[in-house]
Amino acid sequence: MQAGSKVININESQINSTLQSVRDNSRSSDVEHSAYLTLNPETSTISAIVGPTGDNASTVLEYERTEGSSFMTSGETNQVTGTSILIGQAHGHPLTNKPGYVNTPGTSAEFDKPTAASAGIPIYAIDSYSGKKIGGVGAIHRVSPDGTQTNFIGKTIGTGTTSNFNIGLDALQRSGGKLK
């Protein structure tokens, strides 16, 4: 992309809509839904792809790690093959039904932190355990590839609101090593 002097376009409205769906679907179904944040080098576009649905406490991140980058290998819908570079993953944290587990804002040290490190991408957790089932606002939290956890970095758009957090840019900068 750099050799071709391409400008990277971030499809913020599509990403925000997909993240809201992750929040709403996780809240309504009580299982984790996910999305992959991807960079397509052919179109120079960052967008969100619907990822796998998990269970009440986790979801699987499917990727292939090659030469310092993670590439998409599949997703539950809108499968991507070969060219899209995985730059982040987001998933909803629904109301837990596991004994001994408690819903608290943030990412999971047990699952999210090691996944971010091994994939070399930021992992974003969206609070999906309270509020309206459809259209509620969910707080977004992040764990960076170096293990740094930061809570309340943004919110989903909800019904009739806007987001002031550009998660596509954040994922690009953190997966590329510009930000820690």
Secondary structure as GFF3:
##gff-version 3
##sequence-region A 1 180
A	DSSP	beta_strand	9	10	.	.	.	ID=ss1
A	DSSP	alpha_helix	12	29	.	.	.	ID=ss2
A	DSSP	beta_strand	34	40	.	.	.	ID=ss3
A	DSSP	beta_strand	45	50	.	.	.	ID=ss4
A	DSSP	beta_strand	63	66	.	.	.	ID=ss5
A	DSSP	beta_strand	69	72	.	.	.	ID=ss6
A	DSSP	beta_strand	85	94	.	.	.	ID=ss7
A	DSSP	alpha_helix	112	119	.	.	.	ID=ss8
A	DSSP	beta_strand	123	128	.	.	.	ID=ss9
A	DSSP	beta_strand	139	143	.	.	.	ID=ss10
A	DSSP	beta_strand	149	155	.	.	.	ID=ss11
A	DSSP	alpha_helix	167	175	.	.	.	ID=ss12
###
